[in-house]
Amino acid sequence: MVTGAGLLAARPAWLAGPTMPVESPEIRTASATLSLVDAISKIESHLMAQGRLPSRLTDIGVPNTGIRYRVLDSTAFEVSLATPDTTVVLRSTDSIRVKTIDAIRVLQGRA
């Protein structure tokens, strides 16, 4: 039992398996961008269905509690998500299509 506990504490590679590689800042930013695009999609769907912006992201099914949401006026808003390197900010007036394509290209290029 002591040996087993020691192995669990030490977590040798042959027991624990390989570790995940550390993602680059570009990958983290692209991932954050796609999370924000998903949130924007849900906000815009709510706006179209209800005629108003939601008061909170949790009300419309955005599970990522790290995403910040700020209403700018009755139809404009911004969402942001901090990464270890930067904070990604998207506004409802941004070209979401371009941002999505750019993020997907970055993620497709990861090794």
JOMOPE-V136247 format. One record per backbone hydrogen bond with DSSP energy under -0.5 kcal/mol. CO is the residue of the C=O (numbers start at 0). NH is the residue of the N-H. E is the energy in kcal/mol with one decimal. If there is no record, write none. Layout:
co=<CO,CO>
nh=<NH,NH>
e=<E,E>
This chain:
co=<0,1,2,3,4,5,6,11,11,12,23,24,25,26,27,28,29,30,31,32,33,34,35,36,37,38,39,40,41,42,43,44,45,46,55,56,56,57,60,62,63,67,69,75,75,76,77,78,79,80,85,85,87,89,90,93,94,95,96,97,98,99,100,101,102,103,104,106>
nh=<4,5,6,7,8,9,10,14,15,16,27,28,29,30,31,32,33,34,35,36,37,38,39,40,41,42,43,44,45,46,47,48,49,50,58,59,61,60,62,64,66,79,77,71,72,91,69,89,67,87,82,87,80,78,93,95,98,99,100,101,102,103,104,105,106,107,108,109>
e=<-2.6,-2.4,-2.4,-2.2,-2.1,-2.5,-2.3,-1.5,-2.9,-2.2,-2.3,-2.4,-2.4,-2.6,-2.3,-2.5,-2.1,-1.9,-2.3,-2.5,-2.0,-1.9,-2.8,-2.3,-1.9,-2.5,-3.0,-2.1,-2.1,-2.6,-2.4,-2.2,-3.2,-2.0,-0.6,-1.4,-1.9,-0.9,-0.9,-0.9,-1.4,-2.1,-2.4,-2.7,-1.8,-2.8,-2.8,-2.8,-3.1,-2.6,-3.6,-0.5,-2.2,-2.9,-2.0,-1.4,-1.9,-2.7,-2.4,-2.6,-2.3,-2.5,-2.3,-1.9,-2.3,-2.5,-1.4,-0.9>
